[in-house]
Amino acid sequence: MSKLIRTSTIAMSLDYLLKGQLAFLKQQYEVLAVSGTDKHLEAVAAREQVSIHSIPMQRSISPLKDLKSLWQLYWLFKKEKPLIVHSITPKAGLLTMLAGYFAKVPVRIHTFTGLIFPTKKGFLQQLLIGMDRLLCSCATHIYPEGQGVKKDLISYRITSKPLRVLANGNVNGIDTHFFSKEMLPLQEQESLQHELGITDNDFVFVFVGRLVADKGINELVSAFKKLKNEDSKGENHESKGEHQNENLLYEAVNSKFKIQNSKLLLVGPLESELDPLEQETLKEIASNTHIISVGFQKDVRPYLGIGDCLVFPSYREGFPNVVLQAGAMGLPSIVTNINGSNEIIIDGQNGVIVPVKSTNALQEEMMKMMCDLVFYNELQRNARALIVSRYKQEVVWEAILAEYKRLEKNV
């Protein structure tokens, strides 16, 4: 049986991003998972029933530590003699492809799950571009996670090698059985609603992710605040539309939502060190009783389960899993026009797409989700079906395995 080595910079990526995939591939290959040692790497070994090996890798640029990791990877590859090495995440990609090249591994694959350099400027951007070009020069095959990532790789001239998006994109697909409202007991959902102070008359917008600026949290909170300011005037949705914008006239008297309140549910950790939120945003989150922040949650399904619509106004992504997860749970989404999000969401079918950093556009679409029952129901009907048909986990796994087998024939 041929040997396959999968690498990532941190073990959490192997644990969360590739859940179930390594066990599937083990049926055809002897699989070794490589990353830094922690509880996540041990969890991979236990759940996937594959071998593991610890090689710490730094996420930031650290020349001496990076050289040490490169040397360790090189000797591991020389010892194990894999047919295929396959990396995800930037630093693991660079080190794995370099080590694989020097160790003469026949098939060296890297999957770009997202690009950092498009949002950077000056010397740092050029450095990151140079690192990705070096990575690609040492790889035998490059796979963008989605069409948006592929477009950026081409436009920045990162590589001239063929670029293929497997299946419909995403590195692992989604477990549509696990992410299903049918898997959530009704009593537990009602208990969570009660615990969070959410009533049946509340329309719940949900955000899942890190609470940082480049996830669009400043714009999201500002847009939501405008909704609450309108509610606080005691106006119903019909009169709001009449007084503010003719485009928001939804004939609410004809069986539209009879909802007087909205809630914003923030699911994710506040990370103030790297990309802090504006002080005004932090104050609004703390003081607005209609905003509920629950911090990091290992299982986000219960929170998606009590939500009505995902709002994900991020500035950049590779292929956001949360949009897949929300869709599988039957939620339409409001997303920004960025890589990944604009591939998962088909505007007007399973959600809507708004410009990046546009508070006004975000607010208008949030209002429409609340007020236009016919529009909302149409999006909701399509939400799960579109995810199941395009991103079901088995579809992605089979595409990856078929690609391995195709490459193996050419060795």
Buried (B, 14 or more C-beta within 10 A) or exposed (E): EBBBBBBBBBBBBBBBBBBBBBBBBBEBBBBBBBBBEBEBBBBBBEEBEBBBBEBBBBEEEEEEEBEBBBEBBBEBBEEBEBBBBBBBBBBBBBBBBBBBBBBEBBBBBBBBBBBBBBEBEEEEBEEBBEBBBBBBBBBBBBBBBBBBBBEBBEEBEBBEEEBEBBBBBBBBBBBBEBBBBEEBEEEEBEEBBEEBEBEEEBBBBBBBBBBBBBBBBBBBBBBBBBBBEBBEEEBBBBEBBEEBEEEBBBEBEEEBBEBBBBBBBBBBEBBEEEBBBEEEBBEBBEEBEBBBBBEEEEEBBBBBBBBBBBBBBBBBBBBBBBBBBBBBBBBBBBBBBBBBBBBBBBEEBBBBBBEBEBBBBBBBBBBBBBBBBEBBEBBBBBBBEBBBEBBBBEBBBBBBBEBBEEBBEEE
